[in-house]
């Protein structure tokens, strides 16, 4: 191989490393590449298994290849120790190790004299290299950590490795180590990421559960209020349907959360009445000034109950303002016209209609037509005239036939009366 | 020379261990499956067997049982990638002398073979 070819090969290898996330595949590619381009009787790579603190063969090629998955080298293996240990003698280069170098060292008494253990260690390394039929070992370091070792056999043409070739392997080994480290980081990150995602999921599940519980409590509170308030005229579901139909008649956008917000507000608008005593709620006579203040307070109380829920912000606002009047004479703030959310204006109409037609404990409900006439009379004052018109269209579509028959509004309640016998 | 039998369905492993132990003065026979292994055990009476478990046909545990039935004194070291507790217990129950998992340390394998053979003497 010429110097130019090596540079090209290096560039290609480097490009490959960037692409490959899996180091095993990368190392196999490198081994295949060396085997093909340099023609050796054996090319193998040892890779560091950090959790187990040992090295194992990840790939091997050539006639004298080493069976991958059979052998591991523990951290105390002489070959591993050779590259991990700092040598006292400056003449020992650790960028790579050739079999011939070992033989030279073993014959050089000046070097051997510098370190008492050196001869023994060299003998042991020599034995390891013989065992794996390696003529050259090239360590791959990344930030001082030995992450892999290239074990190279003999060239098939019998020649020695040139300095150029050795420095090529050295660069390759270090680049490969960097790639190994990167992929380890990647794996660790993926792992952490997954753990984090699981935690986030767990927390969000808990939050969801908490929210669901809160919803259930609020909705059962609302149901409780409606029962206490003697809203015997119909189910909350009926209120919901009329409210939604009115919105549809008006051509409002009910996409996404908008419909949910309207429905929740229709169900929950009177939830604040949970704090109003029966003596006031069910009082037949006119309320005193103080009692009226308590009664009026239910809008604010309702909003307060809903406030702790993140995604009930809009609902809480609607509940707070469902007794505002179109002409600005309502409560609690005296907002007027468009200042009042459209959902609150719808609830005002639906609620008033039901109050009029219901059979309360203290009075019988008025007729459907009377109620409609009353709504029309108050349009532009208490109510948004457009909402009133839309509501009338909706209510006629849905309920009128039933009213004609019963004159009083109990059509949608299941009958609990005993069947009369003949 | 001590006779050893290496049983593994991967020919490269057989060849590598054969060279390794031949260089350490063993006479090494190899078998790529359980049937050949049993035949060689009966014919050649090796002192020690290195036995893989996962093999096509007769698996290592079956071979172990039959070796220990016919030749209880033959040492058998399981050499396998399987490291489940159940498999290890099963092998030891049927008389395996040791259980070494791949990838293995050659130094440890060599020492263990030596130890097991010394026990026989």
Boltz contact constraints between the chains, C-beta under 6 A:
constraints:
  - contact:
      token1: [A, 56]
      token2: [B, 103]
      max_distance: 6.0
  - contact:
      token1: [A, 67]
      token2: [B, 12]
      max_distance: 6.0
  - contact:
      token1: [A, 67]
      token2: [B, 13]
      max_distance: 6.0
  - contact:
      token1: [A, 67]
      token2: [B, 16]
      max_distance: 6.0
  - contact:
      token1: [A, 69]
      token2: [B, 102]
      max_distance: 6.0
  - contact:
      token1: [A, 69]
      token2: [B, 103]
      max_distance: 6.0
  - contact:
      token1: [A, 70]
      token2: [B, 13]
      max_distance: 6.0
  - contact:
      token1: [A, 70]
      token2: [B, 102]
      max_distance: 6.0
  - contact:
      token1: [A, 71]
      token2: [B, 103]
      max_distance: 6.0
  - contact:
      token1: [A, 71]
      token2: [B, 106]
      max_distance: 6.0
  - contact:
      token1: [A, 72]
      token2: [B, 103]
      max_distance: 6.0
  - contact:
      token1: [A, 72]
      token2: [B, 105]
      max_distance: 6.0
  - contact:
      token1: [A, 74]
      token2: [B, 105]
      max_distance: 6.0
